[in-house]
Amino acid sequence: MSEEFRWGILGTGGIAKAFARDLSYLNSHVVAAVGSRSLESANNFAIEFSSCKTYSSYEDLVSDPTLDAIYIAVPHPFHASASILALNAGKPVLCEKPFTVNSSEAQSVVEAAIENDVALMEAMWMRFLPHINEVRSIVASGILGQIISVTADHGQRLADQGIDRLTNPQLAGGALLDLGIYPVSFAHMVLGVPEKITATAMLTEKGVDAATSMIFDYKQGAQAVLTTTMDAQTPCRAVISGVNGWLEIDRTFYQPSPMRVFHYDGTITEYPSVYKGHGLREQAIEFARVIRSGEKESPLLSNKESLEIMAMMDEIRSQIGLKYPFEN
């Protein structure tokens, strides 16, 4: 493998372009090809990226022998099929969050990676950011003491913006999968799998969740209290509280953000943010490291963790009555 890491982008939507643009901060990562079901869409995407080849089918994209990895950026319901297509072609896959629509699909994707002996990672970009690495270090250091609670919210005013994929049940719409995945993944990173999940939601006329609230109870006595909504903008902050202090992450907690630790003795330790760019490139750096090291997954977000998170999402959806028409 050359020093240059060559990405194939499967899908041409907003997140695909944001990912590709953030790679421009890295001299060694290249947007080498893009695949779409429409050649016109692929050509329009490629205008911004020199030397980017275009393909009018996903099959042609994943068959390109010059690509080091495929970034899956299609809507949620197509994550599993697109990932499996690329994995079966022998291509490492970085798949956008949520990993899939449900845990059954997620298991199929992981099995395809194992069968083809190919690297796989969920593109939950939050988990790879510098300030989140610092969060892990702070929690592991014990400076907060025993963790008692995690609170996090993610709300954006999107329901009235005419975004079909967010409101359409056929496209796995709703706040939970698109927005709620962030606080759920954050709580899982800090506290792991809960012993009990309690969830409630407000559903739209089309039957997807406009807002969902969740409480996770843990065996060790901690709780996570999480909320998500697509009806309104919310503070989008996160707090980890322990018996010796708390860690507070400013808006927007899942993006590069300032944070601080409030110690029990009244002192405060500040962690300013000096990050430039969106932050999507950090997952690309980690995935390239995984592939070049010969590993098949990342210790920062293993496939086992992605499966656990999808199982948690399934339980939440079961409790709030959110089932999509295409699910068995």
Phi, psi and omega in degrees: 000134181287171177297329179284131178257120189257116182263139166253128182257120180257103186115151186231020181283191185299318182290328177297316181290322178297318177298311182298319179293323181290334177295342181295343176285347184249120181293333188266355180252132186233136170278096189270333182201154176224142179237138178215163174285350179237121179297325178299317179296318178296317180295319178296321178296317188287343181307323186281346187236112183296144177066020178271114177286153180239143178229142181265011174211152177292326179299318179293322180298309185289347179272353181293115185287351183271354186271139179271333181198158177244129175261119182270117186229026177274169178300159185315312187296346182253003180300313185295308183296320180291319179296314181295322176303312181291317180297320178292339175272003178082017182260133171300144187235127169251107188255128181306154175279155346296149186314311175210187177282324182213173186290331177297315176297318180300318179298321179297321179293314180298319178297321178296322178295318180294315181298324182265359179054050185234147180290144181216139178206139174284134181274055171276084192302331177307320188292349185248005184282151181304318183289332177286325172299323178292323177301314179302316181295318180297314180297315182294332182292338181084004184295333178277349186076195179300129180285128182257322183207153170233129174236140178202144177227150174216105178229134175226145177277093185236336187299331182260017184261003177072030180266103189300320185295341180271337185250347186268120178299329180293341178253020180058046182288179180115164182288324190300305184290325184275319185248318184295339179301331181293304178297326179295314179294323179297312180297321178297320180299321184277317191242348180085207183276127181285157176282329182215141176239133174234125184222147175218155184209161168253121182263151177278174177299333179275353174094010173259163184279126173279325180209141179223136175241142186223142170237125175253127176254135184245150183303325183283000176101359180274163174227150168242131179241115191231144178222151175212146178207148173248012179267336187209154173285133178239172184300332179056050178246165178221144179224133173247117184249132176234176183291342181250007179152180178222153177252126184240122179255126182290171172299132358253122196301331184270000173250165176306118189216152172292154176206171182204154175251126174262111183277155183300333180277003177098349179281159182231133174250120182267144175232085182291159178253128177238017185291141176247137178097185186285313182115354181290340183288339183296323177292328178293318178298314181294320181292322175298320177298315179303311183296314183290337178276349183088000177287165181247353177202169184260138174291345179281336175200090182285163177295328176299317179295318178298321177294319179297318181295318179295325176295322176296318179296322177300316181295319178298313181297323178299317182291328183265000177074034181255100177234135184270149185302331184273355180277146178290000000 
